[in-house]
């Protein structure tokens, strides 16, 4: 398979503009024209993972965490990051990461956690802003249906569970073409009044090019009048963390045992519970302390995440129970999620799950 075919699919599933500013998701090493013969999936890219890919004849490694976060000024093998990159290049292995953009999609990292816990009616805890734009254009009445259809086919007009959404209002457009013009209606050198439809529809930021191409290729006018507005609306289908409901309320001890079993963890750091029974649960794979206020505001009784610092535990103020299960532990099912996503789209593609545990943290019991 051509690498670009796979990465384009992954970036449709988890668009790169969903990632945080500090992140570095996407193709990190390799050429998009590479013919991929096999892919290895892991949470992290280490020297051990590259060696495994070489042994399995996989020339693509897909990870959740990017091996490169900052620019490399030297490439001499003095750090594990440099050694990983050097070995990947030497063996013509492409490295691809899908990190916070996968965190922020509904059926991503946090959706997988909700599924493992059996949470009901999960929703995004902190929806992202500035992912939507609005297109406004003006079209002759008779041509409006065909233009709307072209815009919808390009991805415009989707709102949650609805598609083909638009607002339409009738009005009159005026124009006067010069001698070099070729008007669709009216005559050169004469002011023309045309009954028109004002079409308004929204689209995702990443679909702007497709929507504009559809507009310009399907609009009948020689000169197309349109406006694009950036929207500050929250987009409920993408964002950080999720929150949902347990089937039945649980006392703190029962809840912690339940989390240990479902998330396959041995150690949980936690605060005192704020309620007798835990029913509403917020989750965030990886480092989620930045979402504590959102979790409290959502009415969650517990917040499952990782990497809370000592003093941050006080911030719960017994309004909910912080349940810190560890960074690797909270994201350990992400690799299987990626494999399932890719296999559903490309059932005959050779993709494998690593046999190595890349968790750098060890516990002594």
N, C-alpha and C positions, 0 to 999 in steps of 0.2 A: 504494500500500500504506500502511496505517496504520503510523506509526512504531513504536508500541508492539508491533505484531506482530513486527517485525524485531528490536527490542531484546530482547523476551522470548525469542526464539529464540537470539540471541547469548548471553544470560545463562543459558540452559539449557546451551549448549555450553561456556561459560566462566563459571561462576557468580561473581558479584561478591564473595562471601565468600572466594574463593580469592586475591584480591589482597592485596598487602602493606599494612600499616597506613599507610604513607606515601603510598600510591597514590591516584588519583582517577579510576578507571575508571567508565564509565557514560555517561549522557546529561548532557552539560555545558552545552549551550545548546539551547533549543528545547522545544516542547511535545510530549508523548507522543502527542497526538491528531493531530499533523500528518500530512497526506496526502503521502507521499513520492513524487515523480515520477521521481527519479533520484538515485543515490548515487555519490560519488567516494571512492575509497579511496587512502590514502597512509600513509606511516610517520609523518609529522609534519604538523601543521596550521600552515601559514605563510600570510602574506598572498598569496603566489603561488598557493597551493593554493585559497584562497577565490576568487581571481579566476578560476581555472580552472573551479571549480564554477559560478560565475556564467555564464561563457561557454558551458558545457555544459548549462545549465538543470538543474543538480543542486541540490536543496534539502536534501541531507544529505551531510555529510563524515564518513567513518569513518576513524579513525587508530589506530595502535598507541599512540603516545605522547600523553598528555593535554596539551592546550594549557594547562589550568589545574591547577596542583599546589597552589597556595596561594590563600587568599582575596584578592580584589581590593578594596582600600580606596577606590580612585578609578578612574574609567573615562573618561579624558580623552585617550587616544591617544598617550601619551608613550612607551609601550613597544610592541614588536611584538605582545605578548600582548594588550594592550588594543585595539590596532588590529584584530587578528584577530576578537576578540569583538564589537567595535562593527560591523565590516563584516558579520559573520555575522548579527547581529541585524537590521541595516538591510535585508538582503536575504532575511530569513526563512529562513536556512539553519541547520539543526540540526547540532550537533557532538557526535559520539559517540566515545568512546575505549575500547579493549579492550586493556589493558596487561598488568600482571603476572598477572591472572587468565588471560589467554591463554598467558602463559609457563608457568603451572603445570598446564595440562591435558596429558594424554598426547599427544594429537594436536594440539598447539599449536606455538608458536615453536620449541621445542627438538626436537619431533618432526619438524618440517620440516627442520631442520639434519641430523638423523640420516638422513632420507630422501635429502637431497642428497649426503651422504657414503656412502650405502649401508651404514650400520651395521646389523649383525645383532643380534637379540634386545635391542633397547634397553629400558632400564628407567629409572625416575625416580631421580635421583642423591640427592636429599634430600627424602623424602616428607614431606608436611604432616601435622600432628597436629590433633586437636580438630575434625575434619570429620564425625565420626560420633557418633550418639546411639543409645541402646538404649531400646526401648519394652517394658514388661512390663505385661500386662493379664490379666484373669481372666474366663473366659466359660463358660457352660453347655456341656457336652460336645457336645450335638447341634448347637449353633450355631457351634462353633469353626471348622469348615471354611469356612463362608461368610465369617466375620470375617477369617480369615487371607487369603482370596482378595482381599477388599476392601483390606486393608493392603498386599498385594503390588502390586495395581493402582495404589496411590497412591505407589509407589516404595520401599516397605520391603523388606527381605530380600535386597538385592543385595550380593554379596561377590565382587569380581573377576569371574571368568568364570561365576559361579553366580548364580541368582536363586531367589526363593521360599524363602529360607533362614529357618528359625525353630527354636526349641527349645520342646518342649511336655511338660508334666508334669501328671499328674492329682493332684487334691487335693479338699478339701471347703471350700466357702465358707459362711459363716454370716451372717445378717442378720435384723433385726427391724424391719419398717416400721411407722411410726405411722399415725394415721388419715388423714393427708393423702397418704400414699404410694400408689403404684399399682404394686405389684410384678409383675414378669414371671412369677415363680413364687412359690409360698408364699402365706400369708394375712397380712393386716394384723394387727398386734398379736401375732403369734406368731413365735418364733425359728424360722428355716428353715435347714436344712442342704442344700446343693445340690452334687452332684458337678460339679466345674469343671475346666477346662484352664487351666493357666498358660501363656500364650503369650509368648515372648521373641523379638524380632526387632530388627534394626538399621536405621537409615536415615540419609541424608545430612542435615546440619544444615539446608540450604536447603529440604528437603522436609518439615520438621516440620509446617507448617500443613496441608499436604495429607494427611499421615498422621493427624493428629489429627482432621481433618474426617471421614476415612474411618472412624476408630475410633468416633467419637461418633454418626455417622449409621447405622452398621451393627451396633453392639452392641445386644443386646436389652434390657439392663437400663436402668431409669430413671436410676439413678445409676451411672456407669461408674467402676470402680476401675482406675487405671493409674499407673504410675511411668515417668518419663523420666530416664535417666542420661546425663551427658556422658562420652564415652570419650576416653582419651588415646592410643588406638591410632594408629599411623601408617597413613595411607591411601596405599597404594602406587601408586594410579592418578593421584595429583596431587602436585605439589611442584616444587621448583626443580632445573633442570638434568636432563641425561640421560646415560647411559653405555651404550656398546654396543661391538660388535666389528667390525673391518675384515675383509673377506673373506680377505685375505692380509696378513701382517706386512710393514711397509715400513721401510727405513732412513730416518733423519731427513730427509735431502735429498729423497728421493723422496716422503716424506709431506708435506713443506712444498709441493712442487710440486703434489701432488695436491690439497691444501687450496686453494691459489691458484686452481686450475682449477675445482674444484667449487663453491667459494664466491664465485668471481668477484672476487677481491681482487688488488691490485697490491703491497701492502706487508704483511709479517707481522713483528711483534716476537716474539721467542721466546727461551727459555733453552736451555741445552745439554740434549740428551736424556739420560735416565737409563738407557736400555736400548739395545741394538744395533738392535732392530727394534720398531717401534710397532705394536701389535695392538689393544689396548683403549683406547678414546677416550672421554673425557668432554666434554660440550658444555654451554654456557650462552649463549643469546642475550643481548646487552647486557652490562651490567657484572656480571661473574661472579667477581670476586676473593674474594668472601665464601664461595665454594664450594670454595676450593682444598683445604682439609683434607678435605672430603668426596670430592673427586676423587682425592686421594692414598689415602684409606682404601678407595676402591672398587677400587684396583689399576690405575687407568688409567695408561697410558704417556704420554699427552698430554692436555692440557686446552685445548680451543678455546673462547675467549671474547673479552672486550674490556675495555678501561679499567683494566688493571693499572698501578699506580703504580711508580715506579722501585724503591723498597725492597721492594715486594711480590714482585718477581721473585726476590729472594734466598730467599724462603720456600719455593720449589720444592725447594731443596737437592738438586737432581738426582734427586729421586724420580719426577718426571715432567717432561715438556717443556711449559711454559706456551706456548701458541700464541695470541697476541693479534692478532686480525685486524681489529679496529676495531668500534666500536659499530654504526654504520650497516650496515657490511658483514655483520655477524653476524645482523642482523634484516631485511635487505633483501628477503627472500622472504616476509615476513609479510603484506605487502599482497596478494600473489597468493593466499596461504593463505586470507585472509579472503574474497576474491572466490570462491574455489572452494567454501568452506563455505556461503556464502550462495546461490550459484547452484545447488548441489545441492539445497537446500531450496526455493528460489524460482527455478526456471529461467527464468521470464518477467520477472523483475524487472530493471529497467534499472540496471546497476551497472558502473562503469568504473574502470580503474586509472589513476592519475595519470601524466602524461607527464613530470613534473618530478622531478628528483633533489633531495631535501631535505637531503642530507648537508651540514652546516655546515663540515665539515673538507675542506680541499683539500691535495693533495700535489704537491710539486715533485720531478720525477725528473731 
